[in-house]
């Protein structure tokens, strides 16, 4: 998967707003919608660099 950034918040809305702010500041792309963490009253969302290079395959390092 390469580099990912993670945002956690107390609500879906708070997490979405901060994910959008992170993506705008870093030129990143969100990896889906915020999701509620199992067993916790917390939400998490992830993003990746927009220009993330393809991961190397075996023998191409």
C-alpha positions as CSV (number, residue, x, y, z in Angstrom):
1,X,0.0,0.0,0.0
2,X,2.9,2.4,0.5
3,X,2.6,5.6,2.6
4,X,-0.7,6.4,4.1
5,X,-1.9,9.2,6.4
6,X,-4.4,8.6,9.1
7,X,-6.9,11.0,10.7
8,X,-9.0,10.1,13.8
9,X,-11.8,12.0,15.4
10,X,-14.8,11.8,17.8
11,X,-17.4,12.0,15.0
12,X,-17.7,11.1,11.3
13,X,-18.1,14.8,10.4
14,X,-15.1,16.0,12.4
15,X,-13.0,13.2,10.8
16,X,-14.2,14.0,7.3
17,X,-13.4,17.8,7.7
18,X,-9.9,17.1,8.9
19,X,-9.3,14.5,6.2
20,X,-10.3,17.1,3.6
21,X,-8.0,19.6,5.3
22,X,-5.1,17.1,5.3
23,X,-5.6,16.2,1.7
24,X,-5.7,19.9,0.6
25,X,-2.5,20.7,2.6
26,X,-0.5,17.7,1.4
27,X,-2.0,17.1,-2.1
28,X,-3.2,13.7,-0.9
29,X,-6.2,11.6,-2.0
30,X,-8.7,10.1,0.5
31,X,-8.9,6.3,0.6
32,X,-12.7,6.1,1.2
33,X,-15.0,7.5,3.7
34,X,-14.4,7.7,7.5
35,X,-15.2,4.5,9.3
36,X,-16.2,3.9,12.9
37,X,-13.5,2.0,14.8
38,X,-14.9,-1.3,16.3
39,X,-15.5,-1.2,20.0
40,X,-14.6,2.5,20.3
41,X,-16.5,5.8,19.9
42,X,-13.8,7.0,17.4
43,X,-13.7,7.4,13.7
44,X,-10.8,7.0,11.3
45,X,-10.0,7.9,7.7
46,X,-7.0,7.4,5.6
47,X,-5.3,9.2,2.6
48,X,-2.3,8.6,0.4
49,X,0.0,10.9,-1.5
50,X,-1.7,11.8,-4.8
51,X,1.5,11.0,-6.8
52,X,2.4,7.8,-4.9
53,X,4.9,5.7,-6.9
54,X,3.9,2.2,-7.7
55,X,5.5,-0.3,-5.2
56,X,8.5,-2.2,-6.5
57,X,8.0,-5.8,-7.3
58,X,10.4,-8.6,-6.4
59,X,13.6,-8.1,-8.4
60,X,12.9,-4.5,-9.3
61,X,14.2,-2.8,-6.1
